[in-house]
């Protein structure tokens, strides 16, 4: 059973050509930069998981820009792609432009929930959005559907991918926007093969657990919110990141990766570093 590498990209907030997020951030350029880094990095990547707020305003053109950027790179890498809805997304345009549904056939009262499998690992994308609202919710029908999916374990377990974190937040404003019925989700996943829950939405990297299952809130690609802003203030900053997920056997390890070009302080071969660490271990006995 080979190890897997997955990449979570969340809160890309793409807009139509010529438009910037908050009149400051070219999110399309950021996405292209990260995708090129993945394409040229020499790492095998088995899946790209895009966990909501893929566009900033639900524009069909923004979805087309996203797909035109992501899918050629995914094809070159041989990676599967899972698109998941966020509160800034719009179900009709999302279904037509990303899922290939026929125009005029999308029932916007129904969520876009999907399942893909990557070498025995089941990835379940859950649409936690409600049209016209920014907080998250899973409807009773979705919870029943999820329970049925999980009734039969996958050989390497399952990972849930959703936009709204089923957790309290580090900042008060996000409390209004989280998944509102996290307790019901916890009941459904209890005793199942779910290894991890991946989310976005908060623009702050965070980790916790729901009913004993690890929850990872990935860094946003668009911009970041300061979790240690001065009391009584909320601050957003230029900065972006993505998540590398390593699946080793049935273990899932999440690692936040800075998207920006930091100042390099060393660049050494893996073998050199490993030999040095081995020598230090030998010296320590």
Number of C-alpha atoms within 10 A of each C-alpha: 9 8 12 18 19 22 22 25 26 33 30 23 29 31 24 19 11 7 15 16 15 8 7 9 17 18 23 24 11 21 22 15 14 18 18 14 13 17 17 10 10 9 11 14 21 18 23 22 22 26 29 30 25 29 28 23 17 23 19 19 16 24 27 19 18 23 16 12 16 18 16 13 19 19 11 9 19 13 20 17 18 20 26 28 28 33 27 22 22 24 24 21 22 25 22 18 21 19 13 10 14 11 11 8 10 17 11 14 10 14 21 21 18 14 15 15 14 14 14 15 20 23 22 23 26 26 28 28 28 20 14 9 11 18 21 24 21 19 17 10 11 18 17 12 13 20 16 11 15 20 13 11 15 18 13 22 21 25 18 19 31 31 31 31 32 25 20 16 17 14 17 11 11 17 16 13 20 23 23 20 13 19 13 13 20 16 14 17 21 13 12 17 20 21 21 22 23 25 30 28 27 27 24 21 20 19 16 15 14 19 15 13 18 16 22 23 27 31 30 28 30 26 22 19 19 15 17 11 12 9 6 7 9 14 11 12 10 12 18 24 25 21 26 18 19 18 17 14 14 17 13 19 16 20 13 17 14 15 19 14 6 7 6 6 5 5 6 7 7 8 9 10 11 11 11 11 12 12 12 11 10 9 8 7 6
